[in-house]
Amino acid sequence: MRITVIEHEAAAPLGYLAGWLGLPCDVVRPYLGEEIPGRAADGLIVLGGEAAAWEDERFPWLPATRDLLRRAVEDGTPTLAVCLGAQLLTMACGGVVERGADGLEVGACEVVALPAASADPLLAGVGRATAVQYHRDAMTRLPEGAVPLMTGDRYPNQAYRLGEAAWAVQFHPEATPGIFASWTSGTGLEHLDEQVRAAAPALESTWRPVARAFASVVRATALTSAPGT
């Protein structure tokens, strides 16, 4: 069982997820010229990056990434789409992503589970939690059929599920304090690094079980779809 990972830039890698998933990951790096596959393996993770989800001219692999995400939803491939990945999933499946009206959301921020999260395979039990944020674009209309799972004060659409096994999260469960510090370097936001470092135990205790739950969905889906099952 393997997970296809789309990494949009070297500064936004798998981070925590690399150690939490417990499954082999095939990392595709289109910014180095690697081709986006037509279909994912047993699971799909699409990570974040500086791109806006509509900037196809600057980042010419984005249309293929949206196609891959749409196909994964149609095929029932377990999918975790993070920040830019979440916005690409939203656009790919008919939702709307725009420049956020409330500006940059950044740092260790609170996200809050909505009622549907209590029965969700990934987010059940999360409740109120701290998550790393770094985005200025927002998912302003979710795809038809999406189930909202988490919200926040600045931007309401923080997580949703689409179909049986595709999840979009606006925040960064993968971001370690070191990764976050690389994002803030030279931006004037370095004062937030200590905030994220202090939150690290809470980040790990909250999002490690979510990552492991996603890996369990990948395993279960692969087993049920295997020939002869």
C-alpha positions, 0 to 999 in steps of 0.5 A, spaced: 500 500 500 502 506 497 500 514 498 501 518 492 504 525 495 504 532 491 509 536 493 508 543 490 515 546 493 521 544 497 519 548 503 512 545 504 514 537 505 510 532 508 513 534 515 510 530 521 506 526 516 512 522 514 513 519 520 505 519 522 502 515 516 506 509 517 505 507 509 510 508 504 509 515 500 511 516 493 513 524 493 511 527 486 515 534 485 512 538 479 516 544 481 522 539 479 519 537 472 516 531 475 509 529 472 503 529 475 500 522 475 493 520 472 491 516 478 493 516 485 496 509 488 492 507 494 491 514 497 493 521 495 496 527 499 496 534 496 500 539 500 501 546 500 505 552 497 505 559 495 501 558 489 494 561 489 489 555 486 488 559 480 495 561 478 496 556 472 500 560 468 505 561 474 505 554 476 503 550 470 502 543 474 496 546 477 490 543 472 493 536 472 493 536 480 486 539 480 484 533 475 488 528 479 484 530 485 477 530 481 479 523 479 480 521 486 474 523 489 470 520 483 474 513 484 473 513 492 481 514 493 482 516 500 485 523 499 487 528 504 488 535 501 492 540 505 491 548 505 493 549 497 491 542 496 484 543 499 483 549 495 485 545 489 480 540 491 475 545 492 476 548 485 476 541 482 470 539 484 466 545 483 467 550 489 470 557 489 476 559 492 478 567 492 483 572 495 481 572 503 477 578 505 480 578 512 487 577 510 493 573 512 491 567 517 498 565 520 500 562 526 498 557 531 490 558 531 484 555 534 479 551 529 473 548 532 469 542 530 462 542 527 457 537 529 458 532 523 465 531 525 463 527 531 462 521 527 467 523 522 473 517 521 478 522 521 476 528 526 472 525 531 474 527 538 478 533 535 473 538 538 477 545 539 484 544 537 490 548 535 493 548 528 498 551 524 495 556 519 499 560 513 494 562 508 491 568 505 486 565 500 479 562 502 475 557 500 468 561 500 463 556 497 464 548 498 463 543 493 456 540 492 455 535 497 461 537 502 460 536 509 463 541 513 467 539 519 471 544 522 471 552 522 474 558 525 474 565 527 477 568 521 475 563 515 469 559 517 471 553 512 477 550 515 475 542 514 470 538 510 469 531 507 467 530 500 464 523 498 466 517 503 474 518 503 476 525 501 478 530 506 480 538 505 483 542 511 485 549 510 490 548 516 497 545 516 497 538 520 504 537 517 507 543 519 513 542 524 515 548 528 522 548 523 517 548 517 513 554 520 520 558 521 522 557 514 516 560 512 516 566 516 524 567 515 524 574 512 517 576 512 516 580 519 512 574 522 518 571 526 515 573 532 510 567 531 515 562 531 515 561 538 508 561 539 508 555 534 514 552 538 510 552 544 504 549 541 508 543 538 506 538 544 498 540 542 499 539 535 502 533 535 497 530 540 491 532 536 494 531 529 498 525 529 491 521 531 488 524 525 494 522 520 494 515 523 486 515 522 487 517 514 492 511 514 487 506 516 482 509 511 487 508 506 489 500 508 481 499 509 479 501 502 485 498 499 483 491 502 476 492 500 478 494 493 483 488 492 481 483 487 477 477 490 475 481 496 
